[in-house]
Amino acid sequence: MPTVIVYWSPGRTPEQKAATIRGITDTLVSEAGARREDVLVIFQNIAPGDFGRGGIVPDPVNAHSQNENIPSDNAVERETTQT
């Protein structure tokens, strides 16, 4: 059973999550031969203050103003596609 865990910042709408699930599922079915009913997509929100990068834990109150310390969805995407 293909399982995909998506780590991202909170704030996505149910519609965005549904579209993401459809896109990931469609890709695994068409490109990897997975059975649609076997694809599991799990969302894990990473809230400000629940991570650290480079030994630094950003202040959760000011985390949104410290964008360089917040894991971006693109950074996570790059990490998962390189493995």
C-alpha positions in Angstrom: 0.0 0.0 0.0 1.6 3.3 -1.0 1.6 5.7 1.8 2.5 9.4 1.3 2.9 11.7 4.3 2.7 15.4 3.4 4.4 17.7 5.9 3.3 21.3 5.5 2.3 24.5 7.3 -1.3 24.6 8.7 -4.0 26.6 6.9 -5.0 24.5 3.9 -8.7 24.3 3.0 -10.5 21.0 2.7 -10.7 21.7 -1.0 -6.9 22.1 -1.2 -6.4 18.9 0.7 -8.9 17.0 -1.5 -7.1 18.3 -4.7 -3.7 17.3 -3.3 -5.0 13.8 -2.4 -6.4 13.4 -6.0 -3.2 14.6 -7.6 -1.0 12.3 -5.5 -3.3 9.4 -6.0 -3.6 9.9 -9.8 0.2 10.1 -10.1 0.9 6.9 -8.2 -1.8 5.1 -10.2 -0.6 6.3 -13.6 3.2 6.4 -13.0 3.8 3.6 -10.4 1.0 1.2 -11.2 -0.6 1.5 -7.7 -4.1 0.5 -7.2 -6.2 3.6 -6.5 -7.9 2.0 -3.5 -4.5 1.3 -1.9 -3.1 4.8 -1.9 -3.1 6.5 1.5 -2.3 10.2 1.9 -1.7 11.6 5.4 -1.3 15.3 6.1 0.9 16.4 9.0 0.8 20.0 9.9 4.0 21.6 11.2 3.0 24.4 13.5 5.3 27.3 14.4 7.5 26.2 17.3 7.2 22.5 16.5 10.4 22.3 14.5 14.0 23.5 14.5 16.4 24.0 11.6 20.2 24.3 11.9 20.0 24.1 15.7 17.6 27.0 15.9 14.0 26.8 17.2 12.1 29.9 16.1 10.0 31.8 18.5 6.4 30.6 17.7 5.0 34.1 18.3 7.2 35.6 15.6 7.7 32.5 13.4 5.7 33.9 10.5 8.1 36.9 10.4 11.1 34.5 10.4 10.3 32.9 7.1 13.8 31.7 6.6 13.4 29.4 9.6 10.0 28.0 8.6 10.1 24.8 6.6 8.6 25.7 3.3 6.4 23.2 1.4 8.9 23.6 -1.6 11.8 22.6 0.7 9.9 19.5 1.8 9.0 18.7 -1.8 12.6 19.0 -2.9 13.7 16.7 -0.1 11.2 14.0 -0.9 11.8 14.0 -4.6 15.6 13.7 -4.2 15.3 10.4 -2.2 
